[in-house]
């Protein structure tokens, strides 16, 4: 049986949340890359070399856990520094890579029996 991918999310206050997910998606985005095409000419590429990773995933969470997470994410004072917020993508059970991120979207919907479906969108950031 394959391992379930895991994301360890550390919020701006250093609190950690384990996200076990079956729909992890990591995309490498090339911000500002353009290809200009003109009839009869080869395309001209402009690449400012500003790539970043976008990470989406979802999980099932109890109402109590969601309440705690929501309180942290709605905190009025957020510090983005060299350590937090971040995610660690655990890709084979023991190895991981860490990405400094901004949490750009968290969607949640009730599933019944005090369970919630929670979907996260993280964007890689710089200092």
N, C-alpha and C positions, 0 to 999 in steps of 0.2 A: 504494500500500500504506500503511495507517495506521501511524503511529508506535507503537512499543511504549512504554507508560507506564513511567516510571522513578521510583523512590523512591531518594533518597540518604539512607541512615540513618547518623546520627552517634551513636555510643554515648556513655556517660557519661565515657569517657576521651578522647574526640575522634577515635577511629578511625572511618573512613567505609567504608561498604559500598554498592555499587551494586546495586539490586534491579530487574531488568528483569522486568516481570510482564505477564501477559495477563488477570489477574483482579483488578485493583485495584478496591476498593470503599470509598467514603468515605460515612459516614452521619453526619448531624447528629442528635445525641441531646439530648433535652430532659429533663434530670435533675430530678425532683421535680414535673413538670407533672401535675396531676390534673384530672379532670373528674368532678364528683359529679352523678349523675342521680337525680332523684326522680320518681315517677309524677306526671304532669300538670304538671311544672315544667320550665323550661329548665335545662339543665346549668349548674352553677356551676364556673367554671374558676379554679384557683389556679396561677399561673405564677411561680415564684421566679426566672425568667430565669437559669437555670444550664445553658446549652447547651454542648456540647462535641462535637468530632468523633472518631469512631471509624474507624480505617483498617485494612483487612485486605488482604493481598496474598500472593502466593506466587511462588516462582521455583525454578529448578533450579540447584544449586550443587555444586561438586566436593567430595569428601570433605576435601581439604586446607583449602578455604575454610570449610567447615562447622566443622572442628576449631578454626580460628582464631576464628570468630564465637562458637562455643559457649564457648570459654575466656573471651572478653570478657564474654559475657552472664552467666556464672556467677561473675564476680568478686565477692568478698565485700564490697568497698567500693564503693558506688555513690553518686555525688553528683548530685543533681538541682538544677541551677542555671539561671541566665538564658540559658545557651548550649547545654547538653547535658543529656540526650540529646534529639535532635530528628530530624525527617524533613523533607526537601525534596521536595515533590511536583512533578516536572517534567511539565507538562501539555501543552506544545506544542513541545518540543525546546529552547527557549531560556528560556521563562518558568517560574517556579516559585513556590510559596508554601511557607513554612516553618512547621512546627507543633512546639512543644515537646511531647514525648510521654513516656509511660511504656510500656515494652514489657511487655505483660501476658501474652502467650503466644507461644511459638515452638514449632511442631511440625515434626518432620522424619522422613522415612521413606526407606529406600533404594530406588533405582530400578535398581541394577545398573551395571556399568561405572564404578564410582567416582563416580556421580552421586547426588544426594540431592534430594528434593522438600522444600522448606522453606516453611512457611506462617507468616506474621507477623500479630500483632494488636497495634496501637498505640492508645493512648487519649490524647487531648489532655489536658494538665495545665496547671496554673498554677504560678507560682513559690511 
